[in-house]
Amino acid sequence: MKKVLMVLFGVTVLVMPFSSFAGNCGDVDNSGTINILDVSYLINYLYRDGTAPDPLESADVDYSGSINILDAAYLINYLYRDGPEPDCGYNCPPTVTDIDGNVYQTVLIGDQCWMMENLKVTHYRNGDPIPNVTDNSTWEGLTSGAYCEHNNDPGNVATYGRLYNWYAVDDSRNIAPEGWHVPTDAEWQVLVDYLGVDGVAGGKLKEAGTTHWVSPNTGATNESGFTALPGGYRCYDGGFYNMSSHAYFWSSTEYDDNYAWSRSLGFNYSEVGRSYGSKDYGFSIRCVKD
């Protein structure tokens, strides 16, 4: 990262451009740059009843869970001794916007930043349209990217997002917003392992209650904040199934020429299912930050 020297009231100050950081971690005085004044601000806050950093977490630069003199030392080490960059543990913006202008809430789970909502986009990242295929026979014969709404009903999009075949996932034009991607099978497993392996992780991912999930929605606590919803799927033959009872999510990892790895959640179990689905199925997509 480029370090910039400036002279402030006759004193040489080392400045770190704010644009190089996710959020404003280390920019304790919220000035738009990271420099020795942030150290002073932090010490003033800690020992002289100074104004609290905004947000407060911007001062937890060593990501210890508390704000203390060690954070000031960390900043000095970073600014003047080539120490590690500040890491406040919130490299996860509160929202992300896709090419169509859809805004998604996000959640930090472990070290991964996930969308809290299913993807709704109808264009690839470069602006090219993703075909909306409603006809069953046309869907069945596809070997290129396409999307649909469950039951071809646009009224389902606001809650459940859209369904995509795997060819749309694999398209080099990118279906995810800039800075995001469709998770690999390995990244899905990192999420599952963080939540306590397959036997309980599904419950921690599912939205609690039966507003959207049919009863009994076994084990659902949404402890993770992931807020998984049962968007169902579209079969290779174009038929629609399992809305309100199951959620299916693509990974970007291919199994073979005809199948790709996916994850599933169900109303009557708390595990996270792992299987390979036919690439011409329509599943939901959750994206994770790069």
Helices and strands as residue ranges (DSSP letters): E 4-8, E 11-17, G 18-20, E 33-34, H 36-47, G 56-59, H 69-80, E 95-97, E 103-109, E 112-115, H 136-140, E 147-148, G 150-152, G 154-156, H 157-160, E 163-164, H 166-170, E 180-181, H 185-194, H 198-205, E 231-234, E 240-243, E 246-254, E 259-266, E 273-278, E 288-289
